[in-house]
Amino acid sequence: MRILFAMMLAFIGSSAANAENPDISSRRASERTEFTNDEIKDGFFKIALKAELQLDGPVNRVRKFDEPVRIFVDSKGLPDRRSEISTIVADIRSRVNNLDVAVTNDRQAANVTVVLVSERDLKRTIRSRYGSRKATRIQQSLNPECLSGIGKDKLYRIRRAEVILPVDAGEFTFYDCAYEELLQALGAINDDASIPWTMFNDDVQMGFFDVYDQYLLNVLYDPRIRAGMTKEEVAGVLPEVLPAVRTWISNVNPAHAAQNQQPSGVRAKTGALLQSTTAQTTGSSGPASGNRASAMDSSPTTTNIP
């Protein structure tokens, strides 16, 4: 009887652990899922061609990986959320066509590093990785509660990226941070308050990979959208890209009635984007954070992601 009782408790505990956070479920149930071409284009131009905080001056061009993305997870805090990151990455991979992304246990093979820290160690981690001067600038401009950074080459191809996430700031906050920062590290690097359906808006909390942002990432990783493209160049190929993206989105998401409601809420976390680039064509690196409200451009500089 004791053994059976223990097994029953283990089953109940496992079921509770696997249940989706209720805040995420409520947002998923009320998300809007149908969008016009103009709404998708407007969001793509604002999110994928701009950057919230740039260390090398304003650049309105597409930035993306053009090679397989391999993510190494460096866990430095408790609870250990490596399995959650693996699940999130698998979800992103399943919903973005033409994107080869996966978690790797080989740090040397990775071009993206996810650093998991306790909330109290976030500021110290930022200082240790970016130096006191840039860390102060990040804190003053963004006051981030999670952070992502990209490094691009002269052709605007992302060559390295880093994400720093607090593991103990709450279940919803962790998922909200993880999805946004990972997607920003892939090239959806700007936040914009004028788009009410995207997680890249400081007034919108999601905690999952919503349909609108699936549109943005699938446009970004369509082969016809190349790193370095300008707004005009992107606009020229979007009539060919959007039908293919719509077909993909409809296939990977269960069919349900269109919702006119938009997600609401006040951000529990912050983030934003910084960028930097070197004069070398072989690659460059820079922090790109996640305070979804701040934006800043700066003169050319170099910042290395460790």
VEXKOL-436465 format. One record per atom (N, C-alpha, C): residue in one letter; x, y, z. Coordinates in steps of 0.1 Angstrom, whole numbers, padded with zeros to 4 digits, always signed. Last residue first. Example, Ala and Ser with C-alpha at 12.3 -4.5 7.8 and 13.67 -1.06 7.14 Angstrom:
# VEXKOL-436465
S+0128-0022+0071 S+0137-0011+0071 S+0129+0000+0079 A+0132-0057+0078 A+0123-0045+0078 A+0132-0033+0078 
END
This chain:
# VEXKOL-436465
P+0315+0369-0248 P+0324+0359-0244 P+0321+0345-0250 I+0310+0393-0272 I+0303+0383-0264 I+0313+0372-0260 N+0324+0424-0273 N+0326+0410-0275 N+0317+0402-0266 T+0319+0454-0290 T+0316+0447-0278 T+0317+0432-0281 T+0328+0484-0305 T+0329+0469-0305 T+0327+0463-0291 T+0311+0510-0322 T+0319+0505-0311 T+0320+0490-0313 P+0297+0539-0337 P+0304+0526-0338 P+0312+0523-0326 S+0272+0555-0315 S+0283+0555-0325 S+0290+0542-0326 S+0238+0543-0311 S+0250+0549-0307 S+0261+0549-0318 D+0203+0544-0302 D+0214+0542-0312 D+0227+0548-0307 M+0177+0529-0283 M+0189+0538-0284 M+0198+0534-0295 A+0149+0522-0264 A+0155+0522-0277 A+0166+0532-0277 S+0127+0504-0242 S+0138+0513-0245 S+0143+0511-0259 A+0108+0484-0238 A+0104+0498-0239 A+0114+0507-0243 R+0116+0458-0233 R+0108+0460-0245 R+0104+0475-0246 N+0148+0449-0226 N+0137+0458-0221 N+0129+0462-0233 G+0168+0429-0236 G+0154+0427-0237 G+0144+0436-0230 S+0197+0435-0257 S+0190+0432-0245 S+0175+0431-0247 A+0225+0425-0269 A+0212+0429-0274 A+0202+0426-0264 P+0260+0430-0271 P+0248+0427-0264 P+0235+0432-0270 G+0279+0417-0299 G+0275+0427-0290 G+0262+0424-0283 S+0304+0409-0323 S+0295+0405-0312 S+0291+0417-0305 S+0313+0395-0355 S+0314+0405-0345 S+0303+0402-0334 G+0332+0383-0384 G+0322+0382-0373 G+0324+0393-0363 T+0347+0386-0406 T+0347+0373-0401 T+0337+0372-0390 T+0351+0411-0415 T+0340+0404-0421 T+0338+0391-0415 Q+0358+0437-0391 Q+0362+0425-0398 Q+0350+0418-0403 A+0351+0458-0376 A+0354+0461-0390 A+0358+0449-0398 T+0323+0447-0356 T+0336+0450-0359 T+0339+0453-0373 T+0293+0458-0340 T+0299+0451-0351 T+0314+0456-0352 S+0265+0454-0318 S+0278+0460-0322 S+0284+0452-0333 Q+0234+0462-0303 Q+0241+0455-0313 Q+0255+0462-0314 L+0207+0455-0280 L+0219+0463-0284 L+0226+0455-0295 L+0174+0455-0271 L+0184+0450-0280 L+0195+0460-0282 A+0156+0444-0242 A+0158+0453-0253 A+0169+0448-0261 G+0134+0439-0214 G+0144+0434-0223 G+0146+0444-0234 T+0117+0429-0184 T+0121+0439-0194 T+0132+0433-0203 K+0087+0416-0170 K+0101+0416-0172 K+0105+0426-0183 A+0061+0418-0170 A+0067+0414-0157 A+0082+0414-0158 R+0041+0442-0186 R+0053+0434-0186 R+0059+0431-0172 V+0007+0439-0182 V+0019+0447-0180 V+0031+0439-0179 G-0019+0431-0205 G-0011+0428-0194 G+0001+0438-0193 S-0034+0413-0233 S-0032+0425-0224 S-0023+0421-0213 P-0040+0404-0267 P-0034+0401-0254 P-0032+0414-0246 Q-0071+0412-0283 Q-0056+0413-0282 Q-0051+0410-0268 Q-0098+0398-0301 Q-0092+0402-0288 Q-0077+0403-0290 N-0107+0386-0322 N-0104+0400-0324 N-0099+0406-0311 Q-0098+0355-0336 Q-0101+0363-0324 Q-0098+0378-0327 A-0111+0330-0357 A-0103+0342-0355 A-0108+0350-0343 A-0114+0296-0346 A-0120+0308-0350 A-0110+0320-0348 H-0088+0273-0356 H-0098+0278-0347 H-0103+0291-0351 A-0066+0247-0364 A-0076+0256-0369 A-0085+0260-0358 P-0033+0245-0350 P-0047+0240-0351 P-0057+0251-0355 N-0005+0252-0370 N-0014+0256-0359 N-0028+0251-0360 V+0008+0243-0392 V+0015+0240-0379 V+0006+0245-0367 N-0007+0252-0414 N-0004+0237-0412 N+0001+0234-0398 S-0007+0279-0413 S-0020+0272-0411 S-0018+0257-0409 I+0020+0284-0417 I+0014+0288-0404 I+0001+0280-0402 W+0023+0276-0444 W+0030+0269-0433 W+0023+0272-0420 T+0006+0294-0457 T+0004+0279-0458 T+0010+0272-0447 R+0019+0318-0451 R+0005+0316-0447 R+0002+0301-0447 V+0043+0315-0464 V+0043+0316-0450 V+0029+0313-0444 A+0035+0315-0491 A+0041+0303-0486 A+0041+0303-0470 P+0024+0342-0492 P+0015+0330-0495 P+0021+0317-0489 L+0048+0358-0486 L+0036+0357-0477 L+0027+0345-0480 V+0067+0357-0508 V+0069+0351-0495 V+0057+0348-0487 E+0058+0372-0529 E+0061+0358-0531 E+0062+0351-0518 P+0055+0398-0517 P+0043+0391-0524 P+0045+0377-0527 L+0081+0402-0507 L+0071+0398-0498 L+0059+0392-0505 V+0100+0413-0525 V+0098+0398-0525 V+0087+0394-0516 G+0099+0441-0521 G+0099+0435-0534 G+0096+0420-0535 A+0103+0445-0494 A+0090+0447-0499 A+0088+0441-0513 V+0131+0440-0492 V+0121+0431-0486 V+0107+0432-0492 E+0140+0463-0505 E+0143+0450-0511 E+0133+0439-0505 E+0131+0483-0488 E+0126+0483-0502 E+0128+0469-0508 K+0145+0477-0465 K+0130+0476-0465 K+0125+0475-0479 T+0174+0457-0474 T+0167+0469-0470 T+0152+0467-0470 M+0193+0428-0464 M+0182+0434-0472 M+0177+0447-0466 G+0210+0415-0447 G+0215+0427-0453 G+0204+0434-0461 A+0200+0382-0454 A+0206+0391-0444 A+0212+0403-0452 R+0170+0378-0473 R+0184+0376-0471 R+0190+0386-0461 I+0143+0360-0482 I+0147+0371-0473 I+0161+0369-0469 R+0141+0336-0494 R+0141+0348-0503 R+0144+0361-0495 P+0140+0317-0474 P+0152+0319-0481 P+0153+0331-0490 D+0125+0328-0444 D+0122+0324-0458 D+0135+0327-0466 Y+0129+0340-0419 Y+0138+0328-0423 Y+0133+0322-0437 L+0111+0361-0418 L+0125+0363-0416 L+0134+0352-0422 V+0086+0348-0420 V+0091+0357-0431 V+0106+0359-0430 N+0088+0334-0396 N+0088+0327-0408 N+0091+0335-0421 L+0087+0355-0378 L+0099+0347-0378 L+0099+0338-0391 L+0062+0366-0383 L+0074+0374-0384 L+0086+0366-0386 Y+0044+0344-0378 Y+0045+0351-0391 Y+0058+0358-0393 Q+0050+0341-0350 Q+0053+0330-0360 Q+0054+0336-0374 D+0038+0364-0341 D+0052+0363-0341 D+0058+0351-0349 Y+0011+0356-0344 Y+0016+0367-0351 Y+0031+0367-0352 V+0009+0333-0327 V+0008+0331-0341 V+0014+0344-0349 D+0034+0330-0300 D+0021+0333-0306 D+0021+0333-0321 F+0049+0310-0280 F+0052+0315-0293 F+0039+0317-0301 F+0044+0323-0246 F+0044+0312-0256 F+0047+0319-0270 G+0043+0345-0231 G+0048+0333-0224 G+0048+0321-0233 M+0032+0373-0233 M+0027+0361-0239 M+0030+0349-0231 Q+0023+0407-0228 Q+0030+0395-0222 Q+0023+0383-0228 V+0027+0439-0238 V+0021+0426-0242 V+0030+0415-0236 D+0040+0463-0236 D+0027+0462-0229 D+0020+0449-0232 D+0063+0462-0251 D+0065+0462-0237 D+0051+0460-0229 N+0066+0439-0277 N+0059+0451-0273 N+0059+0451-0257 F+0070+0414-0289 F+0080+0424-0289 F+0074+0438-0287 M+0048+0398-0290 M+0055+0398-0277 M+0066+0409-0277 T+0021+0415-0308 T+0034+0409-0307 T+0040+0409-0293 W-0001+0430-0312 W-0003+0416-0312 W+0010+0408-0310 P+0001+0458-0314 P-0005+0452-0302 P-0006+0437-0302 I+0026+0479-0322 I+0021+0466-0327 I+0015+0459-0315 S+0038+0501-0310 S+0026+0503-0319 S+0020+0490-0325 A+0060+0495-0296 A+0047+0497-0288 A+0035+0498-0297 D+0085+0473-0304 D+0077+0484-0309 D+0063+0484-0302 D+0118+0461-0304 D+0105+0462-0297 D+0098+0474-0302 N+0139+0441-0326 N+0134+0454-0321 N+0121+0452-0313 I+0148+0417-0336 I+0156+0423-0326 I+0150+0436-0321 A+0148+0388-0346 A+0136+0397-0344 A+0140+0407-0333 G+0170+0372-0346 G+0170+0383-0356 G+0157+0392-0355 L+0175+0354-0327 L+0175+0349-0341 L+0173+0360-0351 A+0173+0368-0304 A+0187+0364-0308 A+0187+0358-0322 Q+0146+0370-0303 Q+0154+0382-0306 Q+0168+0378-0311 L+0140+0344-0296 L+0135+0349-0309 L+0143+0362-0313 L+0151+0344-0270 L+0156+0335-0280 L+0152+0339-0294 E+0136+0364-0258 E+0150+0366-0260 E+0156+0357-0270 E+0109+0354-0258 E+0112+0367-0265 E+0127+0368-0268 Y+0111+0329-0245 Y+0107+0330-0258 Y+0111+0343-0265 A+0122+0338-0219 A+0129+0328-0228 A+0124+0329-0242 C+0102+0356-0209 C+0116+0360-0212 C+0123+0351-0222 D+0081+0338-0206 D+0079+0351-0213 D+0093+0356-0218 Y+0092+0319-0189 Y+0087+0315-0203 Y+0086+0328-0211 F+0097+0335-0166 F+0107+0327-0173 F+0104+0324-0187 T+0072+0345-0160 T+0082+0354-0164 T+0094+0347-0171 F+0058+0322-0152 F+0054+0329-0163 F+0065+0338-0169 E+0074+0314-0129 E+0072+0305-0140 E+0068+0313-0153 G+0099+0335-0114 G+0085+0331-0116 G+0084+0324-0129 A+0126+0339-0113 A+0117+0351-0112 A+0103+0348-0114 D+0146+0321-0115 D+0138+0320-0103 D+0129+0333-0101 V+0163+0323-0136 V+0155+0311-0135 V+0145+0311-0124 P+0169+0349-0160 P+0168+0345-0146 P+0159+0333-0145 L+0191+0346-0188 L+0178+0345-0183 L+0178+0342-0168 I+0207+0358-0216 I+0209+0357-0202 I+0195+0357-0196 V+0220+0348-0247 V+0208+0351-0239 V+0211+0349-0225 E+0239+0356-0276 E+0239+0352-0262 E+0226+0356-0256 A+0253+0347-0308 A+0243+0354-0299 A+0244+0348-0285 R+0270+0351-0339 R+0270+0347-0325 R+0259+0354-0318 R+0264+0360-0364 R+0274+0349-0363 R+0274+0343-0349 I+0240+0371-0386 I+0243+0369-0372 I+0253+0357-0371 R+0249+0391-0413 R+0246+0378-0409 R+0250+0376-0394 Y+0257+0415-0423 Y+0245+0415-0415 Y+0241+0401-0411 L+0281+0416-0436 L+0269+0413-0444 L+0256+0412-0436 K+0298+0420-0415 K+0296+0432-0424 K+0284+0429-0434 D+0282+0401-0389 D+0293+0405-0397 D+0290+0416-0406 K+0270+0404-0354 K+0268+0402-0369 K+0281+0406-0376 G+0258+0392-0325 G+0270+0397-0331 G+0269+0394-0346 I+0234+0399-0299 I+0237+0394-0312 I+0251+0399-0317 G+0218+0391-0268 G+0228+0399-0276 G+0231+0392-0289 S+0194+0396-0242 S+0199+0389-0254 S+0208+0397-0261 L+0182+0394-0209 L+0190+0400-0218 L+0193+0391-0230 C+0160+0405-0182 C+0166+0394-0190 C+0173+0401-0202 E+0155+0428-0171 E+0154+0416-0162 E+0157+0403-0169 P+0172+0459-0176 P+0167+0446-0181 P+0165+0436-0169 N+0174+0488-0180 N+0170+0482-0167 N+0165+0468-0170 L+0181+0504-0202 L+0172+0493-0203 L+0166+0488-0190 S+0199+0525-0196 S+0190+0526-0207 S+0179+0516-0207 Q+0212+0516-0173 Q+0206+0530-0173 Q+0196+0531-0184 Q+0221+0491-0180 Q+0212+0492-0169 Q+0205+0506-0169 I+0238+0497-0201 I+0227+0488-0203 I+0217+0490-0192 R+0257+0513-0188 R+0249+0518-0199 R+0237+0510-0202 T+0268+0494-0171 T+0261+0506-0166 T+0252+0512-0176 A+0279+0477-0190 A+0268+0472-0181 A+0261+0483-0175 K+0299+0492-0201 K+0288+0489-0209 K+0276+0484-0201 R+0315+0494-0177 R+0311+0506-0185 R+0299+0503-0193 S+0321+0468-0169 S+0314+0477-0160 S+0308+0489-0168 G+0315+0440-0192 G+0323+0451-0186 G+0315+0461-0178 Y+0301+0419-0200 Y+0302+0430-0209 Y+0310+0442-0204 R+0302+0399-0181 R+0303+0395-0196 R+0305+0407-0205 S+0300+0410-0157 S+0311+0401-0159 S+0313+0398-0174 R+0276+0425-0159 R+0289+0432-0157 R+0301+0423-0161 I+0258+0403-0161 I+0259+0413-0172 I+0272+0421-0171 T+0262+0392-0136 T+0265+0384-0148 T+0267+0393-0160 R+0252+0412-0119 R+0266+0408-0118 R+0270+0400-0130 K+0225+0412-0127 K+0233+0423-0129 K+0248+0420-0129 L+0218+0385-0119 L+0216+0389-0133 L+0226+0401-0135 D+0217+0374-0094 D+0230+0374-0100 D+0229+0380-0114 R+0191+0373-0086 R+0200+0382-0078 R+0213+0383-0085 E+0180+0353-0102 E+0176+0367-0104 E+0186+0377-0097 S+0205+0330-0113 S+0195+0334-0104 S+0192+0349-0106 V+0207+0321-0148 V+0213+0326-0136 V+0201+0328-0126 L+0218+0306-0178 L+0207+0306-0168 L+0212+0310-0154 V+0226+0316-0209 V+0231+0315-0196 V+0220+0317-0186 V+0230+0302-0240 V+0219+0307-0231 V+0225+0305-0217 T+0246+0310-0270 T+0248+0306-0256 T+0236+0311-0248 V+0251+0301-0303 V+0242+0308-0293 V+0245+0302-0280 N+0267+0284-0316 N+0268+0298-0320 N+0258+0307-0312 A+0286+0255-0305 A+0274+0264-0304 A+0277+0278-0310 A+0308+0239-0304 A+0300+0239-0317 A+0288+0249-0317 Q+0317+0243-0279 Q+0325+0248-0290 Q+0317+0248-0303 R+0298+0230-0263 R+0300+0245-0262 R+0307+0250-0274 D+0278+0206-0269 D+0291+0209-0272 D+0292+0225-0273 N+0252+0199-0266 N+0260+0198-0254 N+0274+0202-0256 T+0227+0219-0282 T+0238+0211-0283 T+0245+0210-0269 V+0194+0224-0296 V+0203+0225-0284 V+0215+0215-0286 A+0187+0239-0328 A+0187+0228-0318 A+0196+0231-0307 V+0175+0248-0360 V+0179+0252-0346 V+0177+0241-0337 D+0171+0258-0390 D+0177+0246-0384 D+0182+0251-0370 L+0144+0269-0407 L+0153+0273-0396 L+0158+0260-0389 N+0124+0264-0425 N+0137+0268-0430 N+0146+0273-0419 N+0096+0275-0404 N+0102+0268-0415 N+0115+0273-0419 V+0089+0273-0371 V+0096+0282-0381 V+0102+0273-0392 R+0078+0254-0354 R+0069+0264-0359 R+0076+0274-0369 S+0098+0237-0345 S+0086+0231-0351 S+0077+0241-0358 R+0116+0255-0333 R+0120+0248-0345 R+0108+0242-0352 I+0101+0263-0311 I+0104+0273-0321 I+0108+0266-0334 D+0100+0238-0298 D+0088+0244-0302 D+0090+0255-0313 A+0127+0234-0292 A+0120+0224-0301 A+0107+0230-0306 V+0131+0255-0274 V+0138+0255-0287 V+0131+0245-0297 I+0114+0247-0253 I+0112+0259-0260 I+0118+0259-0274 T+0128+0223-0245 T+0114+0223-0250 T+0110+0235-0258 S+0152+0234-0237 S+0152+0224-0248 S+0138+0223-0254 I+0144+0249-0216 I+0150+0256-0227 I+0149+0246-0239 E+0135+0229-0198 E+0125+0239-0204 E+0131+0246-0216 S+0160+0217-0192 S+0149+0209-0200 S+0139+0218-0206 R+0173+0237-0178 R+0178+0233-0191 R+0167+0225-0199 R+0167+0248-0153 R+0157+0249-0164 R+0162+0245-0177 D+0171+0242-0120 D+0177+0239-0133 D+0167+0238-0144 P+0160+0270-0099 P+0160+0256-0104 P+0167+0254-0118 L+0194+0279-0098 L+0184+0269-0095 L+0170+0276-0094 G+0221+0286-0121 G+0212+0289-0111 G+0202+0278-0109 K+0236+0281-0144 K+0243+0286-0132 K+0234+0289-0120 S+0239+0264-0173 S+0231+0266-0162 S+0239+0269-0149 D+0241+0271-0205 D+0250+0272-0194 D+0242+0275-0181 V+0234+0256-0235 V+0228+0261-0223 V+0237+0260-0211 F+0239+0263-0268 F+0245+0257-0256 F+0239+0264-0244 I+0226+0258-0299 I+0224+0265-0287 I+0230+0257-0275 R+0230+0264-0333 R+0232+0255-0322 R+0234+0262-0309 V+0217+0269-0364 V+0218+0275-0351 V+0219+0264-0340 P+0231+0267-0396 P+0224+0260-0385 P+0227+0267-0372 E+0231+0300-0413 E+0237+0287-0410 E+0229+0280-0399 D+0225+0326-0413 D+0224+0319-0425 D+0230+0305-0425 F+0206+0345-0390 F+0216+0335-0392 F+0214+0329-0406 K+0200+0381-0396 K+0196+0367-0394 K+0208+0357-0395 R+0188+0412-0402 R+0198+0405-0396 R+0193+0391-0392 V+0179+0437-0426 V+0176+0424-0420 V+0189+0418-0414 R+0183+0472-0416 R+0185+0460-0425 R+0182+0447-0418 N+0189+0500-0407 N+0176+0494-0410 N+0178+0483-0420 V+0209+0510-0382 V+0210+0502-0394 V+0196+0496-0396 P+0224+0536-0362 P+0211+0530-0367 P+0214+0522-0380 G+0253+0525-0343 G+0245+0535-0351 G+0234+0528-0357 D+0263+0505-0327 D+0271+0509-0340 D+0263+0518-0349 L+0248+0497-0307 L+0261+0503-0303 L+0269+0508-0316 Q+0213+0501-0303 Q+0225+0497-0312 Q+0237+0504-0307 L+0184+0490-0293 L+0195+0497-0287 L+0207+0492-0295 E+0164+0480-0310 E+0160+0489-0299 E+0172+0497-0294 A+0164+0481-0345 A+0170+0475-0333 A+0168+0485-0322 K+0148+0470-0376 K+0153+0481-0367 K+0159+0473-0355 L+0138+0449-0390 L+0148+0458-0397 L+0153+0469-0388 A+0120+0435-0375 A+0132+0428-0380 A+0142+0437-0387 I+0100+0453-0366 I+0107+0444-0356 I+0120+0438-0362 K+0091+0468-0387 K+0094+0475-0374 K+0102+0466-0365 F+0087+0450-0408 F+0095+0462-0410 F+0100+0468-0397 F+0068+0433-0395 F+0082+0428-0399 F+0091+0440-0401 G+0046+0449-0391 G+0053+0443-0380 G+0067+0439-0383 D+0039+0454-0418 D+0042+0465-0408 D+0050+0460-0396 K+0033+0428-0427 K+0044+0436-0433 K+0048+0447-0423 I+0011+0421-0412 I+0023+0413-0411 I+0035+0421-0416 E-0008+0441-0420 E-0004+0440-0406 E+0009+0432-0404 D-0009+0435-0447 D-0004+0448-0443 D+0000+0448-0428 N-0022+0410-0447 N-0008+0412-0452 N-0002+0425-0447 T-0040+0406-0416 T-0039+0410-0430 T-0024+0410-0434 F-0045+0377-0395 F-0039+0391-0397 F-0038+0393-0412 E-0056+0358-0369 E-0057+0361-0383 E-0053+0375-0385 T-0055+0354-0341 T-0047+0345-0350 T-0048+0348-0365 R-0052+0367-0308 R-0057+0369-0322 R-0048+0360-0331 E-0057+0348-0278 E-0048+0354-0288 E-0055+0356-0301 S-0070+0335-0258 S-0076+0347-0263 S-0067+0354-0274 A-0056+0312-0252 A-0070+0310-0255 A-0076+0323-0261 R-0031+0322-0244 R-0032+0314-0256 R-0046+0313-0261 R-0038+0335-0221 R-0034+0343-0232 R-0034+0335-0245 S-0044+0312-0205 S-0054+0323-0207 S-0051+0332-0219 S-0020+0298-0205 S-0031+0292-0211 S-0042+0303-0214 I-0003+0316-0191 I+0000+0313-0205 I-0013+0308-0212 D-0015+0315-0166 D-0014+0328-0172 D-0011+0326-0187 P-0012+0287-0159 P-0026+0293-0162 P-0025+0306-0169 N+0013+0267-0174 N+0010+0278-0165 N-0003+0285-0169 E+0004+0234-0182 E+0008+0247-0186 E+0004+0257-0176 A+0017+0206-0164 A+0006+0214-0168 A+0011+0228-0172 N+0038+0191-0154 N+0037+0192-0169 N+0026+0201-0173 A+0035+0192-0127 A+0047+0198-0132 A+0046+0200-0147 A+0011+0177-0124 A+0011+0191-0121 A+0023+0198-0127 S+0021+0152-0132 S+0010+0158-0140 S+0010+0173-0137 S+0039+0147-0111 S+0044+0148-0125 S+0033+0155-0134 G+0022+0145-0089 G+0033+0156-0090 G+0037+0158-0104 I+0007+0123-0096 I+0001+0136-0094 I+0011+0147-0095 F+0028+0103-0096 F+0020+0106-0108 F+0013+0120-0107 A+0036+0104-0069 A+0046+0107-0080 A+0038+0111-0093 L+0013+0095-0057 L+0018+0109-0054 L+0028+0113-0065 M+0012+0069-0066 M+0001+0078-0069 M+0006+0093-0067 M+0035+0058-0055 M+0034+0059-0070 M+0023+0069-0074 A+0028+0059-0028 A+0040+0067-0033 A+0039+0069-0048 F+0008+0041-0028 F+0005+0054-0025 F+0016+0064-0030 L+0022+0018-0035 L+0011+0022-0044 L+0008+0037-0041 I+0038+0016-0012 I+0044+0017-0025 I+0034+0023-0035 R+0019+0012+0008 R+0028+0024+0008 R+0034+0027-0006 M+0008-0012+0000 M+0000+0000+0000 M+0009+0013+0000 
END
